[in-house]
Amino acid sequence: MSSPEYFRVEYSINPWMIEGVEVNLELAKDQWSGLKATIEKCGAEVKVIPGNTVYPDLVFTANSGIINDKHVLISNFKFHERQGEEVIYENWFKKNGYEVGRIPSEHKFEGRGDAFVYGEFLVGSYGIRSDKEALLFIADEFELTPKIAKLVDEKFYHLDTCFQKLPTKTNDAIFYPDAFEDNSLTEFSDLFNLIPVSKNDANKLACNSVVINDSVIFPSNEIEVIDKVAELGCNIEIANVSEFLKSGGACQCLVITLQ
């Protein structure tokens, strides 16, 4: 995670962001701390990258890169407002013992936001903030089979805003069908038991939940699919991060899982 003391909304790079919208920074800090404490309660250790006054979106560490064991490929951000984050993340991973690589600069890619390693597969999305070519490059570098889908709704600009694998033995996953070109998400159906969420849940970023061991941390308790997820045997936790929704991010956007 990255500390939120410089978090603000001063530009707009997705439909959630209204340039200059007022952020209650003290509330944002409390919400970030609440998420951190909930993650630790669920059994994970949290490492923190210091915030940076120039880059308010550094707090969304999910976009730092894609991790495979101790290898990481750093993101190539689409918008110039975030491109300076790349060096900060690269330096942090190097200092923390990772083998760091880069994706060809002509290919845009925004990290765990749009892809993750799942066994021998690279599960990812493209079409809004990441390029298909970047995902194919990553799959080749990591020697993984690509399983990739196209996003078509600007509001759900990353995979992690509209898809989350659950910690169940039956490989369940929640997703928002209308975010994808293929509403039934057939590219993922041989890997996951797909559970659609409503538009209402999607707009509360229900899929931008965090999975720690057998727990799922949702950004609100007013999410319909929570009951279904609980029925599947998952422990439910809530971490309200409403201030960060002003930038189009919730729980998963604020973290990246290290290996």
N, C-alpha and C positions, 0 to 999 in steps of 0.2 A: 504494500500500500504506500501511498505518498501523502504526506501530511497536508491538510487543507487550508493552511493559514493564508494562502494567496488565492484561494478559489474565488472566482467571480465570473460573470457572463458579460464579456465586453465585445464580442463579435458573434456572428451567427453562421454556423457551418452545418446545421441540421434544422429540421422544422420545429424542434422543441425549443431552440434557442432564440430568444428575443433580445437583440442587441441592447445592452445597457439595463436589462431587467435587474431590479434590486434583489440582491442575495442577502439573507440574514446570516452573516458570517458566524456569529456566535452559535446560532442554531445549527448551521452546517458543521461546525467543529464538534458540537455535541452529538450530532447524528453520525458523523464519521467515527467518533470514539465509541459510540454505541455499536456500530457494525464491527469494529475491531474487537471489542469486548465479546460480542456474540460469536465471532469466529474463534476466538481463544477458548470460550466456553465449550465450543463444539470439538475442541481438541487439536487445533492448529496453532503453530507459532507464527507470529506476524513480524516481518521485517519491514522497516519504514525507510523510504527514500525521502529526504528533506524536500519540502516544497520549493518552488522557484518563482520569484515575483514576476518574471517575464512570461511564464507559461502557466496560466491558471488551470489548463486542462491536464497538467502533469498528474493531477490527482487521480485521473482515470488510467491507472497502471495496466489495465487489461490490454491496452493498445500498445504496450511497449515492444512486443515481439511475440514470437512463437517458440516455445520451449520443448525440446525433446531430450530427456535425460539431462545431461550437463551441457547440451548444445543449445544455443539460442540464435535465431535470425531476427535481427532488429527490424522494426517497421520502417516503411517508407510512407509517411503521411501524405494524404492527398492535398490538404490545405496548408498553405505556408504558415498559418498561425500556429501550427503544431510541429512544424518540421524541425525546429530547434530542440525539441524533446529527444530526438533520436540520439544525439551525442550524449545527453545526460544518462539515458538508459544504457547506452553502449558502455559508458564508463562504469556504471554501477555493476553491470553484469560481469565485466572483466575483473573488477575488484573483488567480486564474490565468487570467483573460481569457475566461471563459465567460459566455454569456448564460443566466441562470438563471431558471427558471420553477417554478411549483408546480402540483400536481394538486389538484383540489377536495378539501378535507379529509375529506369523507365517504367518499371512495374510498381504500381501503388499497392500497398498492403498495410493493414492496420491491426496486426497482431492477434491476440486471443479474442479480440472483438469479432474477427471473421474466420478463425480456424483454430482447431485443436487436434492434438494427436490422440487417437483412440486405437490402441493395439497396433495393428499393422496398417491402419488407415489414417489418412489426413481428412478430417471432416471440416468442410469449409464452405464459405459463400463468397460471391463476387457480384459485381454489377452496380454498386453504389459507391463504396469507399475503397474496395480492393479489386484488383484485376485478376481475371482468370489465369493469366500468364504467370502471375506471382504465385498462385496456389500450385500450379503445375511445377514451377521451379522448386518450391519448397518440398513437394512430394518427391521429386527426383533427388534433391539434396539429402533428405532423410530416408530415402528408399522406402517410401510408403505408397500405398494405393490411394489415389485421390477419390474422395466421395464429395462432390461439390454441387451446390445448387445456386441458382440465380435469384437475387433479391430484386424486387420491383417496386417497393413502397419506400419512398424517401424517409418516411417517419421511422421505419425500421431498417436503419442504415447499416447495421452490423448483424451478424448471425446471433450474437449474444443478446440482442434485444428481442429476438423472436424464437429462440430455440434453447433448451437446456436439458441435458441428460440428467436423469434422476439416479440416486444411489440404490437401485433395486436390482435383484437378481435376474429380473426379466427384461433388463435393458430398456426400461420405459424412458420416454422423453416427452416433454411438453413443447408445443410449437404453435405459432400463429399462422394458419394457412395462407391468409391473404398477403402476407409479407413476401411470399415466394411466387415465382413465375409458374411453377408446378404446385398448385394448391395442395395436392396430396403428398408432396415431398417424397416421391417414389425413389429418388436417388438414395435416401436414407432408410427406406423401409425394410431393407434386408439386414440392417444393423440394429434398428431400434423399433420398439413398440411405440408408435407415435400417438400422442394424446393431444388433440387440438384444444386450444384455449379460445375463449370468446374475445370479441373486439374490446369489450370492456376490460377484461383482464389484460389484454395486450397493451392497452393504453395506460395501464398502471405498471407496465414493464414487469409483469408477472414472470416472464421467461428470463428476466435479468436477475435471477436469483443465484445464490451461491451455494454450492454443495460442499460440505465438509463431513467426511465419514458418512454416517447415515442420516445426517441432518440437511435440510433445505432451508436456507435463510431467504425469506421473501421480503420485499420492500414495503408491504402493507398487509394488514390483516383483513382488508376488504377485497380479497381476491377469491373468486369463485372456485378456482381449481385447487385451492388449498385442501379442501375436504377430500378430493380424489387422491391427491398426493399422500395425504395422511392415511387413507384407506390402503394404499400400497405398502404401508409399513414405514414410511419416512418420518423422522422426527421433524416437527415444524418449529421454526424460529422466525421471529419478525424483527427486522431492523429498519425502522422508518428513515428513509433518506430523501425526503421530499424536496429539500433544497437542491439536491443534485439532479433531480428530474428537470430542473430549469435548464440544464445543459444537455438533457436527453440521456442521462445515465442513472443507473440505480446500483444495486449491490454488486453484481458481477463486474460492471464497468470499473468499480473502485478497487478491484483486486486482480492479481494474477497468481496462479498456483505455481510455486517453485518446486523443482525436483533436485 
